[in-house]
Amino acid sequence: MDILKDKIQAMASGLFQPMVTVRRHLHAYPELSTFEFETAKYLDSLLNEYGIPHETGIADTGIIGFIQGGKGQGKTIALRADMDALPVTEKNDVPYKSKNEGVMHACGHDVHISCLVGAAKILNDLKDHFKGRVMLIFQPSEEKYPGGAKMMLESGIFQKTRPDVIFGQHVYPELEAGKVGVKSGLYMASTDEIYLTIKGKGGHGALPDKNVDPIVIAAQIILALQQIVSRHANPAVPTVISFGRVIADGRTNVIPDEVKVDGIMRTFDEDWRKEIKKRIVRISQSIASGMGAACEVFIDPGYPFLENDPSVTGNFKKYASDYLGAENVIGLESRMTSEDFSYYLQQVPGCFYRLGTGNVQKRITANLHTSVFDVDEKSIETGMGLMAWLALNEMTP
């Protein structure tokens, strides 16, 4: 395997500039969730160029490819990259700045795609060296409910080919390029979106006794729901309820008829997740009713929590340490962000890990989902080589 490792590292180095070109093209032409049509066409052309069999049009814009090892049948290892961008206006002054106004790869999915394309090229060129099959998953719409992973699964991709193991990676600016991070077991939270509509009776702000003020009621509901976290939740189970949008379309002296409040809830326990929803409904409607108003509650179910398989994650740490050096494999803590990769992990064992993309010296430190997010592109070389190395090791008995 040491000879193959050296070969993979050399191939990743040779593919570095071509994959930077791929990444920059994708970054310049980002597309929103479920609209990744040009992205899919571009990937189709690349996979055709590399001679990799694949199927397009899955969940509209998704692509599944396969690389069959020349040594016969064996395990199937899936590698996944998501393709969609975010509704963010880019402020970076770079040659590859987004040309699609108001759309940006601010979450690094352009890097994910480039790494998987590079890994696919490496594995296809090395197919005579392994037994088994690699499944390439280019997935749409990670950023938007119901999630492209769910859409791909509902289209039957695992019914046609059920992988033995799946790996996914995500850029991580808090880690320096050249490093990766991982956590076994529970890693990322479930997510649900909360939509409240408080309906009162509007009127003149100077005559509060004539009105049923939905703004004051909304404020009380927001404060009360925070107590679900501070007073109802088991302290051992991380829980977040946050509100990021409040619409009260009145004026300085006009109380509106209704207020809309939008937020999120996140946790790591499915039974508690169900209970939170019940409490949100009960508390919100009770407060509103007690003050002469009504509250409509809609909770849009999002992604389940993400749990890395301990055995696969243990293998990941070993393989990554062999490839990068143990000092470059970092242990991570649980986080309250969410990922639809969790849907795959509900069906097959796997590992979702972080690819370091930061570089303090180059001032590449901006956080994800910001208008100035960028990456140290050397991370692409690390990412594609490591993905290929992971697949090869998992296919080797």
Number of C-alpha atoms within 10 A of each C-alpha: 10 9 7 13 17 12 15 22 21 14 19 25 17 12 20 23 15 13 23 20 14 21 23 20 17 26 25 19 21 29 25 21 21 21 17 21 16 14 21 21 14 14 20 19 11 15 16 12 10 15 13 17 13 16 11 16 12 20 20 17 23 25 21 19 19 19 23 21 22 15 13 12 13 16 19 24 25 24 25 24 25 28 31 29 29 23 17 17 19 21 13 13 9 11 8 15 20 25 14 14 13 14 22 33 31 26 21 26 25 28 33 25 27 26 31 27 23 27 28 26 24 23 25 21 14 18 19 13 13 20 20 21 25 26 23 23 24 26 28 32 27 24 20 15 18 15 21 29 27 20 20 24 16 13 14 13 15 14 10 8 11 17 21 16 23 28 24 20 25 22 26 23 24 19 20 20 26 21 24 30 23 23 23 22 15 17 22 25 26 24 25 22 18 20 18 23 20 26 24 24 15 19 19 16 17 12 11 12 10 12 18 22 25 28 24 13 24 25 13 14 22 19 10 15 21 16 12 18 18 12 10 12 17 12 10 6 11 16 22 16 21 15 16 8 11 16 13 17 13 17 10 8 11 14 26 23 20 23 24 19 20 17 17 17 24 25 25 23 17 12 8 15 18 10 12 22 17 11 14 24 17 12 17 24 20 16 18 23 16 10 15 16 20 20 25 14 18 15 17 13 15 20 22 25 27 26 23 25 21 16 13 19 21 16 16 25 22 16 21 21 17 15 21 17 13 14 9 18 24 16 11 14 11 16 13 17 14 21 21 26 29 24 21 22 21 15 15 16 19 28 29 27 23 22 27 28 29 27 21 14 7 9 11 19 21 18 16 17 16 17 20 18 20 24 24 19 19 18 24 32 26 24 30 30 30 26 23 26 24 22 26 25 16 19 20 12 7
